[in-house]
Amino acid sequence: NEPHNKKKIKEPFVIGAVIDLRRCLNLLQIDALLELKTAYNFFRDRHTDAGYDTFPENKPINGEEKLIRHLDCAVIEMVHVLKKALKKEPYDTIRGVFFEGKDLYEGAGFREKNHIQICVRNRNCIKGYFLPRAKGPDSYPDSLLQELNLSAS
């Protein structure tokens, strides 16, 4: 897995993808959550035994949501370290749900920014990509259309 590019995004856009989840660490399922918890316990214990002064933390943005997820990332990486040590097949993808934002309405179980994210670790799971239907003639940045070899017409 290569680190992602840290360049500043000049023109944000949406792109669709067809993804085969294959071996998926599906964090909407109890067994996957138990595996994640086991990896956390292992990570915490090894971190403590090694005598490190700091421990990764999930951190809030603007004092609200914990959107910077250093701890979660470290624990998910530990899942993969443990699978490799046990000579088990690695996960190709990870799927998780995120409950973010303010309550949608008073007493709601839904929040303004609930969403599901998929992390693709194995690029072979990406079967194709596409531009979702445009809402108007200028919906896509010219730079994206050029990169995908599409014309604006």
N, C-alpha and C positions, 0 to 999 in steps of 0.2 A: 504494500500500500504506500503510494507516494504521498508526501504532504501536499495539501492543496495550495494553490497559488494565492499569495497574500496581496495581489495587486488590488488597488482601489477600483471598484466598479464605477464606470463612467456613465453607462446607460443601462439601467436595470431592465430586465425583461423576463417573460415566462416562457419556458420550453417544456414540452411534454415528453414523456419517455414511456416506452413499453419495457417493463422490467419483469423478469422471471425471478421470483424470490429464492428459488431453490432451497438450500439449507439456510433457514431463516431463524435467527434469534428473535422470536416474536414476543416482545415484552408486554403483549396483551394476554399472554397465557401464563398460568400459574407455574408450570414446570420451568419456564424460562426465567420467571422472576425468582424462583428458588435457586436456579443456577447462578443468577446475578448476585443474589444475597450471599451464596457460598463463596463466590469470587471476591466479594467485598470483604468478608470475614478473613479470607486468606490474605488478601492485600493488606488489610489493616494490621493483622498479626505480624506479617513479614516486615512491614514498615516500622512497627513498634520494635520488633526484635533487632532490626538494623540500627535503631537509635536515631533515626532522622528527626530533626527539630521541627519540621513542618509536615503537614498532611494536606493533600489536595482538597480544595473546597469548591463547592458550587457557589457562585457569587451573584448577588443581585445587580440589576442595572437600574439606575435611578431609584434605588431603595425599595423596589417593588419585587419583581419576579427574579428568580435565580436562573438567569438566562445564560450565564457563563458557567458551563458545566464541566469544570476540570475534574472533579471527583467522579462524576458519572463516566466521563471518557476514560479515566484511569481504570475504573472497575471493569468496563467493557473490554478494554485491552487485556486486563487480567483474565477474563473469560477465555480469550484467545490464547494467551500464554499457557493456561492450564490445559486447554484442549490439545495444544501442540505437545506439551509434556506427557500427556496421556496417550499420545499418538492417535488422536481422534480427528476426523475431518473438520476443517475450520468452517465457520459460518460464512456464507456468501453475502448475506444481507442481515440487517438488523432493523426491526420495525418497532417504533415506540409511539406512545400517545403523550401529548403534552397539553396540560390544562393551564392556560395562560390568559391573562387579562382580567378585567373586572367581571363580576357576575352579570350575566346577560339581562337579568331582571331580578327584582327582589325575591329572595328565597330560591333562586335558580340553582340547578345542578349543572348548568352550562355556563361557559365563560366566553367572553368576546373573541378570544383568539385560540380556542381549542383547535388542535390539529394533530395529524399523524405525520411522522417523518420516517423516511426509509434511508438507511445508509447502505450504499452498495460497496462492498469490499472486493468483490470479484467482478471486474468489468465485463466478463462474458455474460453476466446476467442482464446487461443492457441490450435488448434485442433491437431497439430502434428509438428514434426520437422524432419529434414533430413540433410544429408551431400550432398552438391552439387557434381556433377560429378567431379572426380579428374582429374587433368591434367597429373598426373604421379604417379608412385607407392609410392612416398614419400611425397605426397601432404598434408597429415594430420598428425599432431603431434601424437605420440604414446599415450600420456596422454589423448587426446580426444577420440581416438579409444577405449582405456581401459574404460574410463568413460561411453561411450555409449555401452559398451559390444560388440564391433566390433573387428574383427581381421584385421591386416594389409594386409592379403592376399585376 
